Amino acid sequence: MRFFITDDDSAIHSILSQIIEDEDLGEVVGEAEDGCLLEGHILNLKQIDILFIDLLMPIRDGIETIRH
């Protein structure tokens, strides 16, 4: 599985990445600090299977990003 993490908290990035690696679930192939930095074509290009996205980010939250 290929994962992409979108969260403004670097600790969350680290925790999720560590769990994915420790449990041999796949690989984290991308990260973004806010929804405004996430583009759909990037997810398609990197063939992302699972997107983790924070609902409460400062510029563009998770809900607004998914709608976009």
N, CA, C, O and CB atoms as a CASP TS submission, in Angstrom:
PFRMAT TS
TARGET T0000
AUTHOR 0000-0000-0000
METHOD Language model
MODEL 1
PARENT N/A
ATOM      1  N   MET     1       0.836  -1.187   0.000  1.00  0.00           N
ATOM      2  CA  MET     1       0.000   0.000   0.000  1.00  0.00           C
ATOM      3  C   MET     1       0.881   1.251   0.000  1.00  0.00           C
ATOM      4  O   MET     1       1.965   1.275   0.584  1.00  0.00           O
ATOM      5  CB  MET     1      -0.951  -0.002   1.219  1.00  0.00           C
ATOM      6  N   ARG     2       0.390   2.262  -0.659  1.00  0.00           N
ATOM      7  CA  ARG     2       1.092   3.544  -0.727  1.00  0.00           C
ATOM      8  C   ARG     2       0.258   4.586   0.012  1.00  0.00           C
ATOM      9  O   ARG     2      -0.918   4.788  -0.288  1.00  0.00           O
ATOM     10  CB  ARG     2       1.348   3.978  -2.215  1.00  0.00           C
ATOM     11  N   PHE     3       0.890   5.244   0.985  1.00  0.00           N
ATOM     12  CA  PHE     3       0.207   6.185   1.859  1.00  0.00           C
ATOM     13  C   PHE     3       0.678   7.612   1.606  1.00  0.00           C
ATOM     14  O   PHE     3       1.828   7.852   1.236  1.00  0.00           O
ATOM     15  CB  PHE     3       0.430   5.808   3.320  1.00  0.00           C
ATOM     16  N   PHE     4      -0.253   8.561   1.817  1.00  0.00           N
ATOM     17  CA  PHE     4       0.065   9.987   1.781  1.00  0.00           C
ATOM     18  C   PHE     4      -0.527  10.585   3.043  1.00  0.00           C
ATOM     19  O   PHE     4      -1.692  10.339   3.356  1.00  0.00           O
ATOM     20  CB  PHE     4      -0.497  10.695   0.476  1.00  0.00           C
ATOM     21  N   ILE     5       0.268  11.378   3.783  1.00  0.00           N
ATOM     22  CA  ILE     5      -0.172  11.956   5.051  1.00  0.00           C
ATOM     23  C   ILE     5      -0.279  13.467   4.909  1.00  0.00           C
ATOM     24  O   ILE     5       0.680  14.125   4.504  1.00  0.00           O
ATOM     25  CB  ILE     5       0.801  11.582   6.200  1.00  0.00           C
ATOM     26  N   THR     6      -1.442  14.018   5.242  1.00  0.00           N
ATOM     27  CA  THR     6      -1.657  15.460   5.217  1.00  0.00           C
ATOM     28  C   THR     6      -2.085  15.896   6.616  1.00  0.00           C
ATOM     29  O   THR     6      -3.204  15.624   7.050  1.00  0.00           O
ATOM     30  CB  THR     6      -2.730  15.861   4.143  1.00  0.00           C
ATOM     31  N   ASP     7      -1.176  16.575   7.313  1.00  0.00           N
ATOM     32  CA  ASP     7      -1.442  17.000   8.685  1.00  0.00           C
ATOM     33  C   ASP     7      -0.482  18.118   9.043  1.00  0.00           C
ATOM     34  O   ASP     7       0.681  18.089   8.642  1.00  0.00           O
ATOM     35  CB  ASP     7      -1.307  15.813   9.682  1.00  0.00           C
ATOM     36  N   ASP     8      -0.952  19.103   9.792  1.00  0.00           N
ATOM     37  CA  ASP     8      -0.106  20.225  10.178  1.00  0.00           C
ATOM     38  C   ASP     8       0.753  19.932  11.403  1.00  0.00           C
ATOM     39  O   ASP     8       1.577  20.765  11.780  1.00  0.00           O
ATOM     40  CB  ASP     8      -0.958  21.432  10.442  1.00  0.00           C
ATOM     41  N   ASP     9       0.586  18.789  12.024  1.00  0.00           N
ATOM     42  CA  ASP     9       1.336  18.408  13.217  1.00  0.00           C
ATOM     43  C   ASP     9       2.424  17.398  12.840  1.00  0.00           C
ATOM     44  O   ASP     9       2.119  16.276  12.436  1.00  0.00           O
ATOM     45  CB  ASP     9       0.388  17.816  14.299  1.00  0.00           C
ATOM     46  N   SER    10       3.684  17.796  12.971  1.00  0.00           N
ATOM     47  CA  SER    10       4.785  16.914  12.576  1.00  0.00           C
ATOM     48  C   SER    10       4.837  15.646  13.423  1.00  0.00           C
ATOM     49  O   SER    10       5.311  14.613  12.950  1.00  0.00           O
ATOM     50  CB  SER    10       6.108  17.653  12.679  1.00  0.00           C
ATOM     51  N   ALA    11       4.359  15.706  14.663  1.00  0.00           N
ATOM     52  CA  ALA    11       4.332  14.511  15.516  1.00  0.00           C
ATOM     53  C   ALA    11       3.399  13.457  14.929  1.00  0.00           C
ATOM     54  O   ALA    11       3.700  12.265  14.989  1.00  0.00           O
ATOM     55  CB  ALA    11       3.888  14.874  16.950  1.00  0.00           C
ATOM     56  N   ILE    12       2.276  13.879  14.364  1.00  0.00           N
ATOM     57  CA  ILE    12       1.334  12.951  13.731  1.00  0.00           C
ATOM     58  C   ILE    12       1.983  12.294  12.517  1.00  0.00           C
ATOM     59  O   ILE    12       1.841  11.091  12.298  1.00  0.00           O
ATOM     60  CB  ILE    12       0.033  13.685  13.317  1.00  0.00           C
ATOM     61  N   HIS    13       2.697  13.099  11.729  1.00  0.00           N
ATOM     62  CA  HIS    13       3.433  12.538  10.581  1.00  0.00           C
ATOM     63  C   HIS    13       4.357  11.414  11.053  1.00  0.00           C
ATOM     64  O   HIS    13       4.369  10.321  10.487  1.00  0.00           O
ATOM     65  CB  HIS    13       4.257  13.647   9.854  1.00  0.00           C
ATOM     66  N   SER    14       5.122  11.704  12.092  1.00  0.00           N
ATOM     67  CA  SER    14       6.088  10.724  12.608  1.00  0.00           C
ATOM     68  C   SER    14       5.412   9.471  13.136  1.00  0.00           C
ATOM     69  O   SER    14       5.837   8.356  12.834  1.00  0.00           O
ATOM     70  CB  SER    14       6.928  11.345  13.708  1.00  0.00           C
ATOM     71  N   ILE    15       4.363   9.652  13.922  1.00  0.00           N
ATOM     72  CA  ILE    15       3.659   8.511  14.516  1.00  0.00           C
ATOM     73  C   ILE    15       3.057   7.621  13.435  1.00  0.00           C
ATOM     74  O   ILE    15       3.239   6.404  13.463  1.00  0.00           O
ATOM     75  CB  ILE    15       2.558   8.996  15.473  1.00  0.00           C
ATOM     76  N   LEU    16       2.342   8.218  12.481  1.00  0.00           N
ATOM     77  CA  LEU    16       1.723   7.433  11.424  1.00  0.00           C
ATOM     78  C   LEU    16       2.772   6.729  10.566  1.00  0.00           C
ATOM     79  O   LEU    16       2.611   5.560  10.215  1.00  0.00           O
ATOM     80  CB  LEU    16       0.845   8.324  10.553  1.00  0.00           C
ATOM     81  N   SER    17       3.836   7.437  10.233  1.00  0.00           N
ATOM     82  CA  SER    17       4.905   6.830   9.429  1.00  0.00           C
ATOM     83  C   SER    17       5.534   5.652  10.164  1.00  0.00           C
ATOM     84  O   SER    17       5.805   4.608   9.571  1.00  0.00           O
ATOM     85  CB  SER    17       5.983   7.873   9.086  1.00  0.00           C
ATOM     86  N   GLN    18       5.762   5.833  11.457  1.00  0.00           N
ATOM     87  CA  GLN    18       6.371   4.768  12.249  1.00  0.00           C
ATOM     88  C   GLN    18       5.471   3.538  12.315  1.00  0.00           C
ATOM     89  O   GLN    18       5.950   2.411  12.188  1.00  0.00           O
ATOM     90  CB  GLN    18       6.677   5.267  13.659  1.00  0.00           C
ATOM     91  N   ILE    19       4.172   3.747  12.513  1.00  0.00           N
ATOM     92  CA  ILE    19       3.226   2.621  12.555  1.00  0.00           C
ATOM     93  C   ILE    19       3.212   1.886  11.215  1.00  0.00           C
ATOM     94  O   ILE    19       3.244   0.656  11.173  1.00  0.00           O
ATOM     95  CB  ILE    19       1.798   3.119  12.907  1.00  0.00           C
ATOM     96  N   ILE    20       3.164   2.641  10.133  1.00  0.00           N
ATOM     97  CA  ILE    20       3.139   2.037   8.790  1.00  0.00           C
ATOM     98  C   ILE    20       4.392   1.198   8.557  1.00  0.00           C
ATOM     99  O   ILE    20       4.311   0.090   8.029  1.00  0.00           O
ATOM    100  CB  ILE    20       3.022   3.131   7.699  1.00  0.00           C
ATOM    101  N   GLU    21       5.548   1.726   8.951  1.00  0.00           N
ATOM    102  CA  GLU    21       6.802   0.994   8.767  1.00  0.00           C
ATOM    103  C   GLU    21       6.904  -0.203   9.705  1.00  0.00           C
ATOM    104  O   GLU    21       7.242  -1.304   9.270  1.00  0.00           O
ATOM    105  CB  GLU    21       7.988   1.921   8.987  1.00  0.00           C
ATOM    106  N   ASP    22       6.612   0.005  10.996  1.00  0.00           N
ATOM    107  CA  ASP    22       6.737  -1.062  11.994  1.00  0.00           C
ATOM    108  C   ASP    22       5.832  -2.246  11.698  1.00  0.00           C
ATOM    109  O   ASP    22       6.216  -3.396  11.913  1.00  0.00           O
ATOM    110  CB  ASP    22       6.424  -0.523  13.371  1.00  0.00           C
ATOM    111  N   GLU    23       4.642  -1.968  11.208  1.00  0.00           N
ATOM    112  CA  GLU    23       3.667  -3.031  10.932  1.00  0.00           C
ATOM    113  C   GLU    23       3.766  -3.549   9.500  1.00  0.00           C
ATOM    114  O   GLU    23       2.975  -4.393   9.080  1.00  0.00           O
ATOM    115  CB  GLU    23       2.256  -2.525  11.193  1.00  0.00           C
ATOM    116  N   ASP    24       4.748  -3.034   8.753  1.00  0.00           N
ATOM    117  CA  ASP    24       4.979  -3.449   7.369  1.00  0.00           C
ATOM    118  C   ASP    24       3.699  -3.344   6.521  1.00  0.00           C
ATOM    119  O   ASP    24       3.342  -4.262   5.783  1.00  0.00           O
ATOM    120  CB  ASP    24       5.512  -4.886   7.336  1.00  0.00           C
ATOM    121  N   LEU    25       3.026  -2.195   6.655  1.00  0.00           N
ATOM    122  CA  LEU    25       1.761  -1.967   5.954  1.00  0.00           C
ATOM    123  C   LEU    25       1.958  -1.412   4.551  1.00  0.00           C
ATOM    124  O   LEU    25       1.047  -1.467   3.726  1.00  0.00           O
ATOM    125  CB  LEU    25       0.894  -1.023   6.749  1.00  0.00           C
ATOM    126  N   GLY    26       3.128  -0.885   4.281  1.00  0.00           N
ATOM    127  CA  GLY    26       3.402  -0.266   2.990  1.00  0.00           C
ATOM    128  C   GLY    26       4.430   0.816   3.173  1.00  0.00           C
ATOM    129  O   GLY    26       5.305   0.727   4.035  1.00  0.00           O
ATOM    130  N   GLU    27       4.316   1.856   2.342  1.00  0.00           N
ATOM    131  CA  GLU    27       5.271   2.956   2.431  1.00  0.00           C
ATOM    132  C   GLU    27       4.574   4.302   2.342  1.00  0.00           C
ATOM    133  O   GLU    27       3.569   4.454   1.648  1.00  0.00           O
ATOM    134  CB  GLU    27       6.317   2.839   1.335  1.00  0.00           C
ATOM    135  N   VAL    28       5.123   5.276   3.056  1.00  0.00           N
ATOM    136  CA  VAL    28       4.645   6.653   2.973  1.00  0.00           C
ATOM    137  C   VAL    28       5.389   7.290   1.809  1.00  0.00           C
ATOM    138  O   VAL    28       6.611   7.438   1.849  1.00  0.00           O
ATOM    139  CB  VAL    28       4.874   7.451   4.329  1.00  0.00           C
ATOM    140  N   VAL    29       4.648   7.664   0.774  1.00  0.00           N
ATOM    141  CA  VAL    29       5.282   8.196  -0.435  1.00  0.00           C
ATOM    142  C   VAL    29       5.106   9.696  -0.586  1.00  0.00           C
ATOM    143  O   VAL    29       5.581  10.289  -1.554  1.00  0.00           O
ATOM    144  CB  VAL    29       4.726   7.507  -1.650  1.00  0.00           C
ATOM    145  N   GLY    30       4.413  10.320   0.386  1.00  0.00           N
ATOM    146  CA  GLY    30       4.246  11.758   0.334  1.00  0.00           C
ATOM    147  C   GLY    30       3.637  12.306   1.592  1.00  0.00           C
ATOM    148  O   GLY    30       2.932  11.609   2.322  1.00  0.00           O
ATOM    149  N   GLU    31       3.926  13.594   1.840  1.00  0.00           N
ATOM    150  CA  GLU    31       3.387  14.290   3.001  1.00  0.00           C
ATOM    151  C   GLU    31       3.114  15.736   2.624  1.00  0.00           C
ATOM    152  O   GLU    31       3.773  16.301   1.751  1.00  0.00           O
ATOM    153  CB  GLU    31       4.359  14.206   4.207  1.00  0.00           C
ATOM    154  N   ALA    32       2.125  16.329   3.301  1.00  0.00           N
ATOM    155  CA  ALA    32       1.831  17.746   3.127  1.00  0.00           C
ATOM    156  C   ALA    32       1.435  18.309   4.488  1.00  0.00           C
ATOM    157  O   ALA    32       0.855  17.606   5.314  1.00  0.00           O
ATOM    158  CB  ALA    32       0.699  17.973   2.062  1.00  0.00           C
ATOM    159  N   GLU    33       1.752  19.581   4.714  1.00  0.00           N
ATOM    160  CA  GLU    33       1.455  20.212   5.994  1.00  0.00           C
ATOM    161  C   GLU    33       0.096  20.888   6.027  1.00  0.00           C
ATOM    162  O   GLU    33      -0.364  21.293   7.095  1.00  0.00           O
ATOM    163  CB  GLU    33       2.514  21.213   6.322  1.00  0.00           C
ATOM    164  N   ASP    34      -0.554  21.018   4.881  1.00  0.00           N
ATOM    165  CA  ASP    34      -1.873  21.645   4.844  1.00  0.00           C
ATOM    166  C   ASP    34      -2.598  21.188   3.579  1.00  0.00           C
ATOM    167  O   ASP    34      -1.973  20.814   2.587  1.00  0.00           O
ATOM    168  CB  ASP    34      -1.759  23.203   4.890  1.00  0.00           C
ATOM    169  N   GLY    35      -3.910  21.227   3.636  1.00  0.00           N
ATOM    170  CA  GLY    35      -4.718  20.809   2.501  1.00  0.00           C
ATOM    171  C   GLY    35      -4.485  21.633   1.254  1.00  0.00           C
ATOM    172  O   GLY    35      -4.668  21.140   0.141  1.00  0.00           O
ATOM    173  N   CYS    36      -4.077  22.897   1.425  1.00  0.00           N
ATOM    174  CA  CYS    36      -3.829  23.739   0.253  1.00  0.00           C
ATOM    175  C   CYS    36      -2.612  23.270  -0.538  1.00  0.00           C
ATOM    176  O   CYS    36      -2.430  23.665  -1.689  1.00  0.00           O
ATOM    177  CB  CYS    36      -3.639  25.187   0.680  1.00  0.00           C
ATOM    178  N   LEU    37      -1.774  22.426   0.078  1.00  0.00           N
ATOM    179  CA  LEU    37      -0.591  21.902  -0.600  1.00  0.00           C
ATOM    180  C   LEU    37      -0.851  20.575  -1.290  1.00  0.00           C
ATOM    181  O   LEU    37       0.043  20.014  -1.924  1.00  0.00           O
ATOM    182  CB  LEU    37       0.537  21.744   0.383  1.00  0.00           C
ATOM    183  N   LEU    38      -2.061  20.075  -1.171  1.00  0.00           N
ATOM    184  CA  LEU    38      -2.416  18.764  -1.707  1.00  0.00           C
ATOM    185  C   LEU    38      -3.204  18.926  -3.006  1.00  0.00           C
ATOM    186  O   LEU    38      -4.225  19.613  -3.040  1.00  0.00           O
ATOM    187  CB  LEU    38      -3.235  17.954  -0.674  1.00  0.00           C
ATOM    188  N   GLU    39      -2.734  18.304  -4.046  1.00  0.00           N
ATOM    189  CA  GLU    39      -3.394  18.353  -5.348  1.00  0.00           C
ATOM    190  C   GLU    39      -3.750  16.940  -5.790  1.00  0.00           C
ATOM    191  O   GLU    39      -2.952  16.017  -5.631  1.00  0.00           O
ATOM    192  CB  GLU    39      -2.492  19.044  -6.403  1.00  0.00           C
ATOM    193  N   GLY    40      -4.937  16.771  -6.339  1.00  0.00           N
ATOM    194  CA  GLY    40      -5.419  15.466  -6.764  1.00  0.00           C
ATOM    195  C   GLY    40      -4.524  14.785  -7.770  1.00  0.00           C
ATOM    196  O   GLY    40      -4.334  13.570  -7.708  1.00  0.00           O
ATOM    197  N   HIS    41      -3.967  15.547  -8.700  1.00  0.00           N
ATOM    198  CA  HIS    41      -3.113  14.927  -9.723  1.00  0.00           C
ATOM    199  C   HIS    41      -1.834  14.346  -9.108  1.00  0.00           C
ATOM    200  O   HIS    41      -1.281  13.382  -9.639  1.00  0.00           O
ATOM    201  CB  HIS    41      -2.750  15.957 -10.807  1.00  0.00           C
ATOM    202  N   ILE    42      -1.362  14.915  -8.004  1.00  0.00           N
ATOM    203  CA  ILE    42      -0.187  14.370  -7.307  1.00  0.00           C
ATOM    204  C   ILE    42      -0.523  12.997  -6.743  1.00  0.00           C
ATOM    205  O   ILE    42       0.279  12.069  -6.837  1.00  0.00           O
ATOM    206  CB  ILE    42       0.285  15.324  -6.169  1.00  0.00           C
ATOM    207  N   LEU    43      -1.720  12.867  -6.152  1.00  0.00           N
ATOM    208  CA  LEU    43      -2.143  11.583  -5.591  1.00  0.00           C
ATOM    209  C   LEU    43      -2.236  10.529  -6.696  1.00  0.00           C
ATOM    210  O   LEU    43      -1.813   9.388  -6.509  1.00  0.00           O
ATOM    211  CB  LEU    43      -3.504  11.726  -4.866  1.00  0.00           C
ATOM    212  N   ASN    44      -2.780  10.909  -7.828  1.00  0.00           N
ATOM    213  CA  ASN    44      -2.869   9.981  -8.960  1.00  0.00           C
ATOM    214  C   ASN    44      -1.491   9.625  -9.497  1.00  0.00           C
ATOM    215  O   ASN    44      -1.219   8.463  -9.799  1.00  0.00           O
ATOM    216  CB  ASN    44      -3.720  10.582 -10.076  1.00  0.00           C
ATOM    217  N   LEU    45      -0.633  10.612  -9.616  1.00  0.00           N
ATOM    218  CA  LEU    45       0.718  10.395 -10.141  1.00  0.00           C
ATOM    219  C   LEU    45       1.496   9.423  -9.253  1.00  0.00           C
ATOM    220  O   LEU    45       2.201   8.542  -9.745  1.00  0.00           O
ATOM    221  CB  LEU    45       1.474  11.734 -10.253  1.00  0.00           C
ATOM    222  N   LYS    46       1.357   9.597  -7.948  1.00  0.00           N
ATOM    223  CA  LYS    46       2.081   8.732  -7.002  1.00  0.00           C
ATOM    224  C   LYS    46       1.333   7.434  -6.710  1.00  0.00           C
ATOM    225  O   LYS    46       1.802   6.609  -5.925  1.00  0.00           O
ATOM    226  CB  LYS    46       2.329   9.478  -5.698  1.00  0.00           C
ATOM    227  N   GLN    47       0.183   7.254  -7.333  1.00  0.00           N
ATOM    228  CA  GLN    47      -0.638   6.051  -7.165  1.00  0.00           C
ATOM    229  C   GLN    47      -0.919   5.757  -5.686  1.00  0.00           C
ATOM    230  O   GLN    47      -0.650   4.662  -5.192  1.00  0.00           O
ATOM    231  CB  GLN    47       0.056   4.847  -7.812  1.00  0.00           C
ATOM    232  N   ILE    48      -1.463   6.760  -4.996  1.00  0.00           N
ATOM    233  CA  ILE    48      -1.763   6.665  -3.565  1.00  0.00           C
ATOM    234  C   ILE    48      -2.954   5.736  -3.347  1.00  0.00           C
ATOM    235  O   ILE    48      -3.985   5.860  -4.008  1.00  0.00           O
ATOM    236  CB  ILE    48      -2.051   8.070  -2.966  1.00  0.00           C
ATOM    237  N   ASP    49      -2.794   4.802  -2.407  1.00  0.00           N
ATOM    238  CA  ASP    49      -3.883   3.902  -2.028  1.00  0.00           C
ATOM    239  C   ASP    49      -4.689   4.468  -0.858  1.00  0.00           C
ATOM    240  O   ASP    49      -5.916   4.370  -0.835  1.00  0.00           O
ATOM    241  CB  ASP    49      -3.327   2.519  -1.663  1.00  0.00           C
ATOM    242  N   ILE    50      -3.986   5.062   0.114  1.00  0.00           N
ATOM    243  CA  ILE    50      -4.651   5.571   1.314  1.00  0.00           C
ATOM    244  C   ILE    50      -4.145   6.973   1.616  1.00  0.00           C
ATOM    245  O   ILE    50      -2.939   7.217   1.663  1.00  0.00           O
ATOM    246  CB  ILE    50      -4.412   4.630   2.527  1.00  0.00           C
ATOM    247  N   LEU    51      -5.088   7.893   1.820  1.00  0.00           N
ATOM    248  CA  LEU    51      -4.779   9.277   2.177  1.00  0.00           C
ATOM    249  C   LEU    51      -5.233   9.515   3.612  1.00  0.00           C
ATOM    250  O   LEU    51      -6.414   9.378   3.932  1.00  0.00           O
ATOM    251  CB  LEU    51      -5.467  10.287   1.196  1.00  0.00           C
ATOM    252  N   PHE    52      -4.282   9.872   4.472  1.00  0.00           N
ATOM    253  CA  PHE    52      -4.620  10.336   5.821  1.00  0.00           C
ATOM    254  C   PHE    52      -4.679  11.850   5.746  1.00  0.00           C
ATOM    255  O   PHE    52      -3.730  12.491   5.296  1.00  0.00           O
ATOM    256  CB  PHE    52      -3.570   9.842   6.910  1.00  0.00           C
ATOM    257  N   ILE    53      -5.802  12.429   6.191  1.00  0.00           N
ATOM    258  CA  ILE    53      -5.937  13.887   6.120  1.00  0.00           C
ATOM    259  C   ILE    53      -6.560  14.417   7.403  1.00  0.00           C
ATOM    260  O   ILE    53      -7.592  13.926   7.860  1.00  0.00           O
ATOM    261  CB  ILE    53      -6.788  14.302   4.898  1.00  0.00           C
ATOM    262  N   ASP    54      -5.917  15.424   7.973  1.00  0.00           N
ATOM    263  CA  ASP    54      -6.373  16.068   9.200  1.00  0.00           C
ATOM    264  C   ASP    54      -7.608  16.914   8.883  1.00  0.00           C
ATOM    265  O   ASP    54      -7.656  17.605   7.865  1.00  0.00           O
ATOM    266  CB  ASP    54      -5.239  16.943   9.830  1.00  0.00           C
ATOM    267  N   LEU    55      -8.591  16.851   9.758  1.00  0.00           N
ATOM    268  CA  LEU    55      -9.793  17.652   9.548  1.00  0.00           C
ATOM    269  C   LEU    55      -9.606  19.103   9.982  1.00  0.00           C
ATOM    270  O   LEU    55     -10.314  19.981   9.489  1.00  0.00           O
ATOM    271  CB  LEU    55     -10.956  17.042  10.298  1.00  0.00           C
ATOM    272  N   LEU    56      -8.670  19.375  10.893  1.00  0.00           N
ATOM    273  CA  LEU    56      -8.495  20.718  11.446  1.00  0.00           C
ATOM    274  C   LEU    56      -7.113  21.270  11.113  1.00  0.00           C
ATOM    275  O   LEU    56      -6.197  21.218  11.934  1.00  0.00           O
ATOM    276  CB  LEU    56      -8.703  20.703  12.965  1.00  0.00           C
ATOM    277  N   MET    57      -6.975  21.796   9.906  1.00  0.00           N
ATOM    278  CA  MET    57      -5.719  22.423   9.493  1.00  0.00           C
ATOM    279  C   MET    57      -5.959  23.914   9.324  1.00  0.00           C
ATOM    280  O   MET    57      -7.089  24.325   9.060  1.00  0.00           O
ATOM    281  CB  MET    57      -5.171  21.792   8.172  1.00  0.00           C
ATOM    282  N   PRO    58      -4.916  24.739   9.471  1.00  0.00           N
ATOM    283  CA  PRO    58      -5.109  26.186   9.522  1.00  0.00           C
ATOM    284  C   PRO    58      -5.562  26.861   8.229  1.00  0.00           C
ATOM    285  O   PRO    58      -6.412  27.749   8.283  1.00  0.00           O
ATOM    286  CB  PRO    58      -3.862  26.803   9.943  1.00  0.00           C
ATOM    287  N   ILE    59      -5.037  26.482   7.091  1.00  0.00           N
ATOM    288  CA  ILE    59      -5.376  27.202   5.857  1.00  0.00           C
ATOM    289  C   ILE    59      -6.566  26.567   5.159  1.00  0.00           C
ATOM    290  O   ILE    59      -7.575  27.233   4.923  1.00  0.00           O
ATOM    291  CB  ILE    59      -4.175  27.236   4.909  1.00  0.00           C
ATOM    292  N   ARG    60      -6.459  25.282   4.825  1.00  0.00           N
ATOM    293  CA  ARG    60      -7.574  24.577   4.194  1.00  0.00           C
ATOM    294  C   ARG    60      -7.743  23.241   4.905  1.00  0.00           C
ATOM    295  O   ARG    60      -6.894  22.355   4.802  1.00  0.00           O
ATOM    296  CB  ARG    60      -7.333  24.375   2.653  1.00  0.00           C
ATOM    297  N   ASP    61      -8.842  23.113   5.620  1.00  0.00           N
ATOM    298  CA  ASP    61      -9.062  21.911   6.428  1.00  0.00           C
ATOM    299  C   ASP    61      -9.354  20.693   5.557  1.00  0.00           C
ATOM    300  O   ASP    61      -9.506  20.804   4.341  1.00  0.00           O
ATOM    301  CB  ASP    61     -10.213  22.136   7.406  1.00  0.00           C
ATOM    302  N   GLY    62      -9.430  19.530   6.199  1.00  0.00           N
ATOM    303  CA  GLY    62      -9.619  18.277   5.490  1.00  0.00           C
ATOM    304  C   GLY    62     -10.898  18.200   4.684  1.00  0.00           C
ATOM    305  O   GLY    62     -10.889  17.724   3.549  1.00  0.00           O
ATOM    306  N   ILE    63     -11.999  18.663   5.257  1.00  0.00           N
ATOM    307  CA  ILE    63     -13.287  18.626   4.561  1.00  0.00           C
ATOM    308  C   ILE    63     -13.241  19.492   3.304  1.00  0.00           C
ATOM    309  O   ILE    63     -13.659  19.062   2.229  1.00  0.00           O
ATOM    310  CB  ILE    63     -14.423  19.099   5.494  1.00  0.00           C
ATOM    311  N   GLU    64     -12.737  20.702   3.446  1.00  0.00           N
ATOM    312  CA  GLU    64     -12.647  21.609   2.303  1.00  0.00           C
ATOM    313  C   GLU    64     -11.698  21.046   1.236  1.00  0.00           C
ATOM    314  O   GLU    64     -11.944  21.202   0.040  1.00  0.00           O
ATOM    315  CB  GLU    64     -12.171  23.005   2.763  1.00  0.00           C
ATOM    316  N   THR    65     -10.637  20.406   1.663  1.00  0.00           N
ATOM    317  CA  THR    65      -9.679  19.815   0.730  1.00  0.00           C
ATOM    318  C   THR    65     -10.323  18.688  -0.066  1.00  0.00           C
ATOM    319  O   THR    65     -10.138  18.612  -1.280  1.00  0.00           O
ATOM    320  CB  THR    65      -8.448  19.295   1.482  1.00  0.00           C
ATOM    321  N   ILE    66     -11.064  17.824   0.587  1.00  0.00           N
ATOM    322  CA  ILE    66     -11.736  16.724  -0.094  1.00  0.00           C
ATOM    323  C   ILE    66     -12.763  17.258  -1.088  1.00  0.00           C
ATOM    324  O   ILE    66     -12.908  16.722  -2.187  1.00  0.00           O
ATOM    325  CB  ILE    66     -12.411  15.792   0.925  1.00  0.00           C
ATOM    326  N   ARG    67     -13.468  18.305  -0.703  1.00  0.00           N
ATOM    327  CA  ARG    67     -14.449  18.913  -1.627  1.00  0.00           C
ATOM    328  C   ARG    67     -13.757  19.509  -2.840  1.00  0.00           C
ATOM    329  O   ARG    67     -14.273  19.442  -3.956  1.00  0.00           O
ATOM    330  CB  ARG    67     -15.271  20.002  -0.911  1.00  0.00           C
ATOM    331  N   HIS    68     -12.602  20.084  -2.619  1.00  0.00           N
ATOM    332  CA  HIS    68     -11.833  20.737  -3.693  1.00  0.00           C
ATOM    333  C   HIS    68     -11.399  19.691  -4.691  1.00  0.00           C
ATOM    334  O   HIS    68     -10.740  20.016  -5.678  1.00  0.00           O
ATOM    335  CB  HIS    68     -10.597  21.499  -3.129  1.00  0.00           C
TER
END
